[in-house]
Amino acid sequence: MALRRHRLVSRRKSVGHTQESLAERLGVDRTTVVRWERAESEPQPWVRRGLANALQVTLEELAQLLEEVEEARTRRGGRIAYVLKNPRAADLATVSYLRRELDTLTDTYDTLPSTSLLPTAARLHSEITFLHSYASLGGVRRALATVQAASAMLMGQLVWDASQRRDCRTAVGYYNQAVGVAKQNGDVLPEAHARLRAGFVALYADCEPKRGLARAAQAARLATSVGSYALAGLAMLHVGEANAMMGERSACEEALRQAEDWLQRVDTTDPAHRLVAAEQFNRMAGSCYLALGEPRKAQAVLEATSVALHGREKSRSIVLGNLALAHIRQHHIDESTAVLHEAIDIVEQTRAGGGANVLFGACRELQAWRNNLSVDDVTDRVLSLMAK
């Protein structure tokens, strides 16, 4: 029976913490926070005071939050079942519940295989879309449209990752759905986010940096028009990477400077501030240096970033794959295979499509050293991963 500390989760969100930011404040892995919230473990005594301070509660109140454990699905209750049978009865409380369900799925993206999340995400997206189609004009319809755009983006992300970035058409279809709903609703920020996500497909699967650049630049313009430095900075990082992939060094560096400036202005009032993590800039800068043919510079940045990303394993697998490439291009073969083994461990656990793609690319570049036993070993592991 799946359990969850719903009030603990609600308290974390009410004080503005993501699972990642709370873990960073307490000096623990994000997966530790996930286990607390799933009632799979208890915070150790020496962590509890810091946790109470972060949640702005007393130790006694924290104890009560930890004691209240419910079945993970009980909150669906009769109300949701009733609304699905009587869709015109949907109200803002219904939307709030669906939003919480979506946030829970999104919070687990980095720690669980996308294939395990897809059935629940697809069911939720279908329900949200159904209710939105019946909602009358007004606040409920607008709120449902906002949640539908977010669920469409999550579906695109999950489909693309679960297919190891092969099913680009379906992923882009979901992103386009998000764009359409957001535009109809007059929501510029989710439209910008969805366009940026579609740009990722162009950059990393279709290998069309010009198209990826156009989508990322459009997302940056839209984000700045509504004052979101967080999303604008994130989009500009991908403008930089697209230019790096085309060998445009000066344009890449200018984009990185602009991104850094915008990201330094982000605060909690930014509606997209949760999209940006502290290590985001270095992660993308390392990828840019690698594309520009500067593996030594990329290595230094990516090594620091891989340490900072503990708890965000899917993102970390990509960084480790790029770090392995930086070592390979400097002919550091033993170092590259050691990093690849670490990345494979993560991909075996999370089935991260992005990480898997970078691993395959690294192994192709290792073929020049195929007579090396360590290269044979890591290649066999990657081939085994592909066969699963």
N, C-alpha and C positions, 0 to 999 in steps of 0.2 A: 504493500500500500504506500503510495507516494505521499509524503508529508511536507508541510511548509509552515514556516513561522510568518504568517501574513502580516501581523502587526509590526514585527521587526522590519520586514521589507518596506512597509508603508512609512515607518519612522525614518528609515534611511533616506527614502525619496523625499520626504517632507522637509528634511534639513538640507537637501540639495546634493547629496552624495550619490555617485554611481558606485557599483560594486568595486570598480577599479580604484576610484579616488579614496574610498574608505580603506581599502586594502593598503594603498600607498601611505595613507596617514598613519596606519597602525603598524606598518612594517611587516605585513604578511602577504602571502600570495592571494590573488583574486579568488582562486579556487577554494581557499579557506573560508572566505566570506560566503561563497556559494554554498558550501557545506553547512555553515551556520544557518543560513536561511532555509535550507532544505531539511533542517533538523537532523542532519547526519552526524553532527558533532557539536560540542559545546566550546565556547571560547575559554581558553585557559585562564586561571585566576589572575595571572599577571597581565593579561590583556584587557580584562574587563573594565578597569578604571578608564583606560584610554578609549575603549569602545563607548562607554557611557558618556564621556566628554564629547566624543565625536557626534553622538546622537543627541546630545544636549538633554540627557536624562540623568536621574540619580541611579546609584547602583541598585537600589531596591526596584526602581521602575524598570531597569534593564533586566533584572531577574524575572519580573512579570512578563516582559516581552519574550524572553527565552522560554518561559514555561508554557506559553500559549501556542500550542502546535495543533494544526488542523490538517485534514486530508487536502491534498493539493487541488482536487477538483470540486470540493464541496461548495465553494463560493459561486459556482455556476448556478446552483439552486433552481428552484421552480420558476423564478422570475425570467431567467434567460430562456428556458424552455417555453414559457408562455409567450414571450416576445417573438420567438422564432415562429410560433404558430399564428401570432397576431402581430405582424410586423409594424402596423401603424401605431402600436402601443409603445414602441421604442421611445425612451426618454433620455435625458442627459445622464441619469444614473446608469442606464444600460451602456451608453457610450463609454462612460468612465470605467466600467468593469471590463469591456472589451479592450480598452486602451491598456489597462493593467495586465491583461493576459498577453497582449502583444509585447509590452515592455519586458515581461518575464521571459518570453522566447528570445527577444533581442539580447537580453543580459546573458543568456547561456550560449550565444552563438560561438564565442571564442573557445569554449571549453568542451563542447559536444559535437559529434559528427553531424553535418547538415542533413544527412539522410535520416537521422533519428528525429530531427526537428520538423522535417518537411510535412509529414502527415498532419500534425497538430496545426502547423502554420497554414496549410492549405485549407483545412476545415475552418479555421478562424477567418481567413481571408474571404472564403465563400460566404460565411455568415455575415460579415461586415458588408460585403458587396450587396448581398440580398437585402439587408435592412436599409442600406442607403437607397436602393432602387424604389423602396416603398415609402421612404420618409417624405413628409410634406415639407414645403419651403419653411425655412426658419433656422433657429439655432441648432436643433437636433440634426437636421440634414447637413448643415455646414460642419458640425462636429464629426459626424459619420464620414463625411468626405475626407476630412483631415486624417482620420484613422485609416480609411481605405487607402489613401496614398501611401501612408507609412507601411501598411501591411503588404501592398504591392511591391514596395521596394525590398522588404524583407524576403518576399517570395523570389524576386529576381536574384537576390544575393544567395539564397539557399540553393536554388536550382543551378546556378552557375557553379557554385562551390561543389555541390554534390556530384555534378557531371564532370568534375575536374576541369572546369572552364571550357567544356566542349559544346554544351547546349547554349550557344550564344543567342540564338533566335528567341527561345522562350524567355531567357533572362531579359533581353531588350524589350520583348513584348510586355513584360510586367513593368519595366521602367517607363515605357511609353504610356502604359495605363496610368501609372502614378502621375506622369506629366499632365495627361488629359484631365484627370480628376482635380488635380491641384489648380490648373488653369481655370477650369470651370468654376472652382470655388474661390478664385482670386487669391490663392495662397502661393506667394512668390517663392518662399523659402523651400518648401517641399518640391516645387517644380525645379528649382536650381539643383537641389540634392539629387533628384532623379536623373536630371540631364548629366550631372557629373558621374553618376553610377554607370550610365550608358557609355560615357567616355572611357570608363575603365575597360569595358569590353573591347572597344576599339583599340585601346593601347595594348592590353595584355593578352588578348586572344586573337583579334583580327590583325594585329601588328600593323595598324594604320595610324601612325602618330599624328598625321595631319588632321584626320577626323577626330581623334581623341583630343587634340589641341583645341579644335573649334568648339567641341562640347564643353571642355573644361573652362575655356575662356568665357563662353556664354554663361556658364554656371557662376563664375566669378562676378560677371557684370550684374546678374540678377541678385546675387547675394549682397553686393555692395549697395544696390538700389534700396534694400530694406535694412541696411545697417548691420549686417551680420559679418563681422570681421572673421569669425571662426570658419564659416563655410567658404567665404571668399579666400581666406588664406589657404585652406585645404585645397580648393580648386586651383589656386595659383601654383601650389606645389606640383600638381599634375601637369599644369602648363609647362613648368620647368622641366619635368621628366620627358614630356613629349618633345620639347626642343632638344634635350640631351640625346634622345633616340635618333633625332635627325642630324645630330652633330653640330647643332647651333649653340656653341658655347656661350657667346655673349647674351643671347636671348634667354638661355637657361639660367645664367647667373643673375640676370635682371629679374626674372620671375621669382627666383629663390629669395632675392633681396626684398621684393615686394611682399612675398608670402611671409617672410620673417617679420617684417614691419607690421602687417595685419595681425599675425598671430600674437604678437606681443601686446596688442591692444585688447585682446579677448578678456572678458570678465564674465561673471555669472549672470549678468543681465542680457548677455547675447543669447538669443533663442536657440542657437546651434552650438553652444559652448561644449555640450557633452560629446560632440562628434570629434573633438580635438583632444588628443592626449599630449602630455609633455614631451614625449620622445618622437612625435609625428614629424617634426621638421628634420631631425637627424636621420630618421628612417628613409625619408624621401631624398634627402641630400646624398646619402650613401648610394642609393640607386642611381642618382644622376651622375655622380662621379664615375661609377662603374660603366655607365653607358657612354661617357665621354672619354673612356680609355685611361682613367686614372685609378687603377686598382689599389695602389698603396694608400691613397687618400680615402678611397671608399672603405678600405679595411679598417682604418682607425675609427671612422664614424660608426660603421656597422657593428664593430665589437662592443662599443659602449652601448649602442642601441639594443643589442640582443640581451644584455644584462637588464636593462630598464624594462624590457617587455615581458618579464616573468609574470605569468598569469593571463597574458593575452597570447595564447599559444599558436593560434592560426597565423596571426601577424608575425609572431616570432619565427615560425617556420620559414616564411618568405625572407626575412632578414638573414637567417642562418644560411639559406640557400644562396643568397647574394654574397654573403661573406665567403662561402665556399668558392664561388666564382672569382672573387677578388684574390683569394689564395692561389687558385689554379692559374690565373693570368699572370701571377708572379712566380709560377713554377714552385709553389710551396705545397707539394703534393701530400705530404703527411698531415700538414695542418688542415688541408682541404678535406681529406677523408675523415678526419676526426670531427670536423664541424658537420659534415654530411651525415654521419652516424647520429649525431644529436638531432639534426633536423628530421631524419627518418623516424626516430623515436616519437617525435611529436606528430608527424603525419600518420603514422600507424594508429595513433590514439584518436586523432581528431578527423582524419580523412580530409584534411585541408586541401582543396583543389589548387589554390594559388601556390602553396608550398610544394605540392607534388609537381607542378609544372616547372618550377625553378629547379627542383631536384633533377628532373629528367634532363633539363638543359645543361646542368653542371656535369652530369654523367657523360653526356655527349662530348663535352670538352675534355673529359678525362681519358678519352679513348687513345690519345697519343701515348699514355703511360699504362696501357692495358697489361703489360708484362709485370707491373708492380703488384705484389700480393695484396696490399691494402686497397688498391684500386679495384682489383678483382672482387674483393670481399664486399666493398660498398656498392659496386655495380650489381652484384648478385642480389643484394638487399633491395635495391631500387627496382630491379626487374621483377622480383617477387612482389613488391608493392604494386606494380602495374598489373600483375596477374590477379590480384585480389578483387 
